[in-house]
């Protein structure tokens, strides 16, 4: 099924979407594609904020975007792999039979599915700066991301 359709279904039927993802068979190639897609969209979400910062500081935007590109496309995947490894170890401590591949699917898909809200976070930061509205939308993004992870574990147990 299409990734965009699956993302939209994740918002109103997250457990069923994860069940379908697990039924289709998790593979490392798909997991990496979900992660890279989410990291690329998060890179795009940074554009308004970096353009605002470059305009206010009178500096070239390409320097700022180079640093964001490095962090989002090279360092962020490593961080997500570390997070998935930690979650996997905690699952093993609690005697779960989940595989590392499935943990990565849950976390990487949750990140990709929550990126539309991350785009909104970037727009709010770009237009309004880091103020009350930014922190509200960021909190919404974090809660949706964590809810998707929870739904992924529920969908795995089905």
C-alpha positions in Angstrom: 0.0 0.0 0.0 1.1 3.6 -0.5 3.1 5.2 2.2 0.9 8.4 2.2 -2.2 6.3 2.6 -0.6 4.4 5.5 0.4 7.6 7.2 -3.1 9.0 7.0 -4.5 5.7 8.3 -2.1 5.8 11.2 -3.8 8.9 12.5 -7.2 7.3 12.8 -6.5 3.5 12.9 -2.9 3.2 14.2 -3.1 -0.3 15.7 -4.7 -1.7 12.5 -2.0 0.1 10.4 0.8 -1.4 12.4 -0.9 -4.8 12.2 -0.9 -4.6 8.4 2.8 -3.4 8.4 3.7 -6.4 10.5 1.6 -8.8 8.4 3.3 -7.6 5.2 6.6 -8.5 6.8 9.2 -6.2 8.2 12.4 -5.8 6.4 15.5 -3.7 7.1 15.3 -2.0 3.7 11.8 -0.7 4.4 12.7 0.3 7.9 15.7 2.3 6.6 13.5 3.9 3.9 11.0 5.0 6.6 13.7 6.5 8.7 15.4 8.3 5.8 12.1 9.6 4.6 11.3 10.9 8.0 14.7 12.5 8.4 14.4 14.2 5.0 11.0 15.6 5.9 12.4 16.8 9.2 15.2 18.5 7.2 12.5 20.2 5.1 10.6 21.2 8.2 13.7 23.2 9.4 13.8 25.4 6.3 11.4 28.2 7.5 13.2 28.5 10.9 16.6 28.6 9.3 15.5 31.2 6.8 14.2 33.3 9.6 17.4 32.9 11.5 19.5 33.8 8.5 17.4 36.9 7.8 17.6 38.1 11.4 21.3 37.5 11.7 22.2 38.7 8.2 24.1 35.5 7.4 23.9 33.1 4.4 21.2 30.5 4.7 23.3 27.9 3.0 25.7 27.7 5.9 22.9 27.0 8.3 21.2 24.5 6.0 24.5 22.6 5.6 24.7 22.0 9.3 21.0 21.0 9.4 21.6 18.6 6.5 24.5 17.0 8.3 22.5 16.6 11.5 19.2 15.4 10.0 20.5 13.0 7.3 23.6 11.6 9.0 23.4 12.0 12.8 19.7 11.6 13.3 19.5 8.1 11.8 22.3 7.0 14.2 20.3 8.5 17.1 17.2 6.6 16.1 19.1 3.4 15.8 20.5 4.0 19.3 17.0 4.7 20.6 15.6 1.5 19.0 18.5 -0.5 20.5 17.7 0.9 24.0 14.0 0.1 23.6 14.9 -3.4 22.4 17.0 -4.0 25.5 14.2 -2.7 27.8 11.8 -5.1 26.0 14.2 -8.0 26.6 14.5 -7.0 30.3 10.7 -7.3 30.5 10.9 -10.7 28.7 9.2 -9.7 25.5 9.6 -11.8 22.4 9.8 -8.8 20.0 12.6 -8.7 17.5 14.9 -5.8 16.9 13.6 -5.5 13.4 10.1 -5.1 14.7 11.2 -2.5 17.3 12.9 -0.5 14.5 9.7 -0.7 12.4 7.6 0.6 15.2 9.9 3.5 16.0 10.9 4.5 12.4 7.3 4.3 11.2 6.1 6.4 14.2 8.6 9.0 13.3 7.7 9.0 9.6 4.0 9.1 10.4 4.4 12.0 12.8 6.3 14.2 10.3 3.3 16.1 9.0 3.0 17.6 12.5 6.7 18.2 12.4 6.2 20.3 9.3 3.7 22.3 11.2 6.2 22.7 14.0 8.7 24.1 11.5 6.2 26.5 10.0 5.3 27.8 13.5 8.9 28.2 14.4 9.7 29.9 11.1 6.8 32.4 11.2 6.4 33.0 15.0 9.7 32.0 16.5 10.1 29.9 19.6 7.2 31.1 21.7 4.2 29.6 23.4 2.6 28.3 20.2 5.8 26.6 19.1 6.0 24.7 22.4 2.4 23.7 22.2 2.7 22.3 18.7 6.0 20.6 19.7 4.3 19.0 22.6 1.5 17.8 20.3 4.1 16.3 17.9 5.9 14.5 20.8 2.6 13.1 22.2 1.5 11.9 18.8 5.0 10.3 18.2 4.8 8.5 21.6 1.2 7.5 20.9 2.2 5.9 17.6 5.0 4.0 19.3 2.5 2.7 21.9 0.1 1.8 19.1 2.9 0.0 17.4 3.6 -2.2 20.4 -0.2 -2.9 20.7 -0.4 -3.7 17.0 2.6 -6.1 17.4 0.9 -8.0 20.2 -2.2 -8.6 18.1 
